[in-house]
Amino acid sequence: MKTKHLLIYSSLVILTLAGCSKNTIPEAIEAPIVNVPATYKITEDFENGTKGAYLAANISIATGTWNLDNALIGNTPEDLKSGMKSARLKAGTLTMNFDVSGLKTLYISHGKFNKDKDFSWQLLMSEDGGTTFNQLGKDIEEINTKLVTDSFKIDVKGKVRFQIKNKNTASRINIDDIVFKGIGESGIIVGTPDTDPGEEPATPPAAAPSRGLVVDADAQPLTGDDSNALFGNPSAANGLSADNFLLDMRYYVQSYSSSRGIPNWVSWHLDPKTITKVSDRLDNFAGFSGLPADYYQVSSNSYYNSGFDRGHNCPSADRTSSTAANGATFLMTNMIPQAPNNNQGPWAKFEEYLRLQVVSGNEVYIIMGSYGIGGIGKSATVSTTIDNGKVTVPANVWKVAVIIPNGEGDANRVNTSTRVIALNTPNINTIDPDWKKHIVTVRDIEKATGYNLLSGLPQQVQDVIEMKKDAGN
C-alpha cells in the first residue's frame, strides 16, 4: 500500500548549518562542558478521553483540553486504534486548546474509519494561541485502511497548537496517536496541580464531616502488577503500632503516625488508567473515620491559619479515574503541613513531570514521605506543630519514583539500568522551585529516615539503582 510521508515546514526560513571542520583541542586545554537541553516525547493516545457524540464540545484528556467538533472518541471494532480508543472525525475539526513549546517534530497516526472512501484532510497550525490557524503544506490524502504515521517537521521557536480538519462530508478519519517531540520544557500540563491556594477566611470554617473509604472497580490490585506497595513496605508497617500503622487505602498504601497526625510514607502506582479523566478535582478534604477510635482524627480545618498547605502525598491528579479514587486523596490521613511554595513549586512540577512520563509510555511506582520536625510556612518562622500540637510539621519531604515502560511482570522488569528519581526538599517557603536541584539518591533518603526503600527488589538491583543520582532530564 502506498503511503504518503510528509515533511512539512512552517513559513519561517529554515537555515541549514554547514558542516564544521574538525578541530584538535590542545592537550593542556579541556573541552568546555556543554549543557544539552533535555528532550521530550509526549503522546496523546486518547485512552483517557470520553466523548460518545459528534456534537461539538471541549474534553479534557491526558495532554490538555481539546475541542472536538463533529468528532468523538471511538472504541468500536471498526475504529482504527493502537489501544482501546481513538479520535473519530467527520466533516469537522479536532483542535488543541493549549500550546506546546520547543516542538521539533509532530507525528500523527491516521487512517480511514470502517470502509469509507478515499479522501483528504488538512493539518493547520496556530502561532497566536488559536486566534488564527494556517494550513501546513498541501492536503493529506487518506487512502489507508490501517493506521499509518506521518511526521511533520516544525521549526518554530515559540508556542504552537494544531488543528486537524476534515472537509469531506462522506468519509471519516481515525486519529491515534499524536506524538509531540521537542527540546526543553513542553509546557504541556497533565492533571491539575495539587495546591491549597487562596486567602483563609476570617473565621475558621466548619470541619467537613469525616468519612470512610469508598472503593470502586478502578482501585489498584492488592498484590502483583500495579499494586501500590509492589516494591516493599519501607518501615515494616503493621496494624499494631500506632506510629507505624499500616493502612491499605486501596488507591494508595501508607504508614500512618498517630502521634504526628501525618503519614510516615505513602506508596502508589501511576499509569494511564489512573489518570483517565473521569473525575474532576473534588477538593472534598475530610477526616478519615477508619482510624482506630483512640487515634486523633485530623479534620479538614486542622490546618486553618497555620501558614501551611494541606499537602497531598498521593496527588489528586494521579487519581482521576473515578470520584472514589479522587476522593481518597483528600482524606486528611494523606496530608502533611507543607510550606505553600514547597507544595506549589518543586512538588507540583515534579508530580507533573512524572505524569508526563506516563503519557510518554511509562508506568511509575512512587513512594513519598516526610521526616523530622519543624518547617517554615508563610510566617517565616519555624513551626514544629499545628492544630494545638496534634499535627507535626515535618522538616523534610521526600519522594522516590521508579519509572519503567508499560508492560507486564513489573517487579521482574526492574534492573540495574532502570531509571529511579529520588527527591528530598526542606519544608520551607523560600525553597528553590526547580525540582531538579533537589535530586538525591535513594540511599541518601534511607540514611535520613532509617527506611529500607525498594526492599521488594533483589538486593543486587537495589545496590545499583539506589546509589545512582538521576540527571533530571
Protein Blocks (a to p, Z undefined) as FASTA:
>chain_A
ZZdddddddfbdcddddddddddddfklccdddddddddddddehlmgccfbfbdcdddd
fklccddehiacdfbfklgcfblbccdddddddddfbdcehiabdcdddddehjaccddd
dddddfegomaccdehjadddfbfbdcddddddddfbdcddddddfbfkbccdddddddd
dehjehiagdjadddedjddfbdcdddddddddddfkbccfbhjhiaklnocfkopafkb
mklcccdehlaccdddfklopafbdcddddfklmocfbccfklacddfkbcfklccddfk
lmgonlpacddfbdfklmmkbfklmmmmmpfklpccddfklmmmmmmmmmmmmmmmmmno
pacddddddededdddfkopacfbgehhlaccdfbdcdddddddedehkllmpcfkbccd
dddddddfkbcfblklmgccfklmmmmnopaehklpcfklmmmmmmpccehZZ
